[in-house]
Structure formats: structure tokens, C-alpha cells
Amino acid sequence: MKWGSCENEKCGKFRKLYKSKHTDKYVCVPCHDKDPFYHKRCSQCSLKRKVALRTVKILYCHKCPICGRKSPIDEKSCHFCTGEKPIEKKLISYFCAICSSHSDYKKQHCSQCGEKRHIHSRSELDDSPICDNCYNKNLQDICSRCGYPERIVARVDGKPLGVNCWQRERRKQKKILAKSLTRI
């Protein structure tokens, strides 16, 4: 990474530059993102976009198509008939940024609600997955100031303080500090 003028003919702006593996030129990030060389057809929406997630599944063929016997997976040819056969096949899927956020590849079953969702965190005890909804529900309590159930972010004098009340308290403290500094 270096600073300079983008070597793309259409751009030429002064920005942070990265070396393109495709053209060996130093280009800025927007030009790099627009380069069709780095775009693939998305496996979910079928549009040609920049790849954000790539998954590889290896499909194994356990039986030899010539003799019909099972052979070891790590070999390329059958032990029994010595015939060449396709042992493995790679299935590569590409996902754009929008589809990768909704892909089942990143989802797991939540240990608390049982739904298959994106995992926000893991349990400290047994490292089991917890989704975003269950994570926020676990952190909710009744705020001591407003009385509403909110996500608790601080404790004042041992009493729980919700997000909104905490932000109000912070703003008040900043105003008081600013007034005291202007008087000095």
C-alpha cells in the first residue's frame, strides 16, 4: 500500500493505492472493486459481482465406475482394477456481498432458540452458538431510571442502566465538563 495517483486511465485520483494482481498497476480501491477480472457469477442471485465469500465443497466418489468396488478416497486410481476414475470433484460457490450475508454457509443452529441463524457469539461454558436475538434477550433487564426493559450497558451505584439512559447520562456529563472548562 502506498499513496499516489491511481494508474487506471479513467481515474488518476490521488488516493491510497494497492497493487492489482491482474494488471500489476497501482490502483485505488474503487477502481480495484470495479475491475471485472475480480468478479464472478454469484451462486445465489446469478449476477456478476465482486466475490465476498467463496465456499469449496469436495464431493467424493467412493465406488469405482469400472469395477464397482469401494476404493480409498485419497487415491486417484482404483486399487482393484487400476482404472483411472474421478475420485474427487470440487464444487466452488461464489457469493457477492449481499448474498454472503444471507448465505446458509454462515448460519448455525442457536443453542437457545434452536433456529438456524447467523451466530452473534458463543457461550463461555461449552462454546455453543448463540444468535443475535437470544444474545440481546440475555442481556436485557429493567432499567433503573426509565423502568423499560433494555439492554443493560452500565451500572450506576449497583443499579442497571439501559442504553438510552446511559447515553443521556453521558451527554449530561459532557455538557457539565464543557461548562466547567469554559469558566476556567
PLY file of the C-alpha trace (Angstrom):
ply
format ascii 1.0
element vertex 184
property float x
property float y
property float z
element edge 183
property int vertex1
property int vertex2
end_header
0.00 0.00 0.00
1.25 3.45 -0.87
-0.10 6.93 -1.59
-0.14 8.26 -5.12
-2.13 8.77 -8.29
-4.24 5.87 -9.47
-2.74 4.29 -12.60
-6.16 3.50 -14.05
-6.66 5.57 -17.22
-10.19 6.63 -16.25
-9.40 7.63 -12.66
-5.99 9.21 -11.90
-7.09 10.43 -8.41
-4.65 10.81 -5.54
-5.51 8.05 -3.02
-4.18 5.01 -1.18
-3.05 2.56 -3.82
-2.89 -1.22 -3.92
-1.11 -3.34 -6.49
-3.56 -5.13 -8.76
-2.74 -8.81 -9.30
-4.47 -8.63 -12.66
-2.70 -5.67 -14.28
0.34 -5.16 -11.98
-0.62 -1.48 -11.76
-1.17 0.53 -8.59
-4.88 1.30 -8.44
-7.21 2.79 -5.81
-9.80 0.68 -4.02
-12.84 1.88 -6.05
-11.06 1.03 -9.33
-9.99 -2.34 -7.94
-13.58 -3.11 -6.91
-14.89 -2.20 -10.37
-12.35 -4.39 -12.21
-14.35 -7.20 -13.91
-11.39 -9.58 -13.52
-12.28 -9.99 -9.83
-16.00 -10.51 -10.49
-17.65 -13.94 -10.65
-21.23 -15.06 -11.14
-22.93 -15.25 -7.72
-24.22 -18.75 -6.90
-27.34 -17.37 -5.25
-28.54 -14.36 -7.26
-26.70 -15.23 -10.55
-25.46 -11.65 -11.02
-21.83 -10.99 -11.90
-20.36 -9.15 -8.90
-17.23 -8.92 -6.78
-16.69 -12.06 -4.68
-17.22 -11.61 -0.94
-17.46 -15.29 0.09
-16.12 -18.40 -1.59
-17.07 -21.89 -0.42
-15.47 -25.12 -1.56
-17.18 -28.48 -1.20
-15.32 -31.61 -2.16
-17.60 -34.36 -3.42
-16.07 -37.81 -3.21
-16.94 -40.75 -5.41
-16.45 -43.87 -3.29
-17.14 -46.51 -5.95
-15.03 -47.21 -8.99
-17.12 -46.82 -12.17
-15.25 -49.72 -13.82
-15.28 -52.50 -11.20
-17.89 -51.10 -8.80
-15.77 -51.68 -5.68
-15.13 -49.08 -2.99
-11.62 -47.67 -3.09
-9.63 -45.34 -0.83
-10.60 -41.69 -1.14
-7.08 -40.28 -1.15
-6.04 -42.12 -4.32
-6.70 -41.04 -7.89
-6.97 -44.56 -9.33
-8.69 -47.76 -8.19
-6.59 -50.34 -6.29
-8.50 -53.30 -7.67
-8.78 -52.72 -11.40
-6.11 -49.98 -11.76
-8.54 -47.97 -13.87
-8.44 -44.20 -13.83
-11.54 -42.77 -12.21
-12.68 -39.42 -10.86
-12.25 -39.72 -7.10
-12.98 -36.14 -6.08
-14.77 -33.21 -7.59
-14.52 -29.67 -6.23
-17.69 -27.66 -6.20
-16.80 -23.98 -5.78
-19.54 -21.49 -4.99
-19.07 -17.72 -5.14
-21.25 -15.25 -3.25
-21.49 -11.47 -3.64
-21.54 -9.23 -0.55
-25.35 -9.11 -0.37
-25.89 -12.86 -0.77
-22.98 -13.81 1.52
-24.71 -12.05 4.42
-27.80 -14.24 3.84
-25.97 -17.45 2.96
-26.69 -20.64 4.90
-22.94 -21.25 4.97
-22.57 -18.77 7.85
-25.66 -19.93 9.74
-25.79 -22.45 12.59
-28.48 -23.72 14.93
-28.74 -21.47 18.01
-28.26 -23.37 21.26
-31.05 -21.41 22.98
-33.89 -21.00 20.45
-32.95 -23.82 18.06
-33.42 -21.66 14.93
-30.83 -21.69 12.14
-29.48 -18.11 12.17
-26.31 -16.05 11.97
-24.29 -16.56 15.13
-23.51 -13.46 17.21
-21.38 -15.05 19.93
-20.61 -18.31 21.69
-21.37 -19.49 25.19
-18.48 -19.26 27.66
-19.27 -22.63 29.22
-19.48 -25.02 26.28
-18.73 -22.81 23.24
-22.25 -23.37 21.86
-23.55 -20.83 19.28
-25.94 -18.02 20.29
-27.88 -15.98 17.71
-28.24 -12.18 17.85
-31.83 -12.25 19.18
-31.03 -14.60 22.08
-27.82 -12.70 22.87
-29.72 -9.42 23.24
-32.52 -11.08 25.27
-29.95 -12.47 27.71
-28.52 -9.00 28.30
-31.89 -7.30 28.80
-33.05 -6.15 32.21
-35.28 -3.41 33.60
-33.51 -0.03 33.52
-33.44 1.57 36.97
-34.06 5.08 35.55
-36.86 4.67 32.98
-38.31 1.29 34.01
-38.30 -0.14 30.47
-36.68 -3.47 29.56
-33.50 -2.54 27.68
-30.07 -3.88 27.01
-28.01 -3.07 30.10
-24.68 -1.43 29.34
-23.67 0.08 32.68
-24.38 0.04 36.39
-24.64 3.22 38.45
-24.49 2.68 42.22
-25.14 -1.03 41.60
-28.36 -0.34 39.66
-28.72 -1.39 35.98
-28.67 1.38 33.38
-30.09 0.84 29.88
-28.57 2.03 26.60
-30.78 5.11 26.13
-30.48 6.32 29.72
-26.74 5.74 29.67
-26.37 7.87 26.53
-28.43 10.66 28.13
-26.24 10.49 31.24
-23.09 10.69 29.10
-24.37 13.77 27.24
-25.15 15.50 30.55
-21.67 14.72 31.85
-20.08 16.12 28.68
-22.10 19.37 28.97
-21.10 19.78 32.62
-17.44 19.17 31.75
-17.59 21.63 28.82
-19.14 24.35 31.03
-16.52 23.85 33.75
-13.70 24.11 31.19
-15.06 27.36 29.69
-15.20 29.00 33.14
-11.50 28.38 33.77
0 1
1 2
2 3
3 4
4 5
5 6
6 7
7 8
8 9
9 10
10 11
11 12
12 13
13 14
14 15
15 16
16 17
17 18
18 19
19 20
20 21
21 22
22 23
23 24
24 25
25 26
26 27
27 28
28 29
29 30
30 31
31 32
32 33
33 34
34 35
35 36
36 37
37 38
38 39
39 40
40 41
41 42
42 43
43 44
44 45
45 46
46 47
47 48
48 49
49 50
50 51
51 52
52 53
53 54
54 55
55 56
56 57
57 58
58 59
59 60
60 61
61 62
62 63
63 64
64 65
65 66
66 67
67 68
68 69
69 70
70 71
71 72
72 73
73 74
74 75
75 76
76 77
77 78
78 79
79 80
80 81
81 82
82 83
83 84
84 85
85 86
86 87
87 88
88 89
89 90
90 91
91 92
92 93
93 94
94 95
95 96
96 97
97 98
98 99
99 100
100 101
101 102
102 103
103 104
104 105
105 106
106 107
107 108
108 109
109 110
110 111
111 112
112 113
113 114
114 115
115 116
116 117
117 118
118 119
119 120
120 121
121 122
122 123
123 124
124 125
125 126
126 127
127 128
128 129
129 130
130 131
131 132
132 133
133 134
134 135
135 136
136 137
137 138
138 139
139 140
140 141
141 142
142 143
143 144
144 145
145 146
146 147
147 148
148 149
149 150
150 151
151 152
152 153
153 154
154 155
155 156
156 157
157 158
158 159
159 160
160 161
161 162
162 163
163 164
164 165
165 166
166 167
167 168
168 169
169 170
170 171
171 172
172 173
173 174
174 175
175 176
176 177
177 178
178 179
179 180
180 181
181 182
182 183
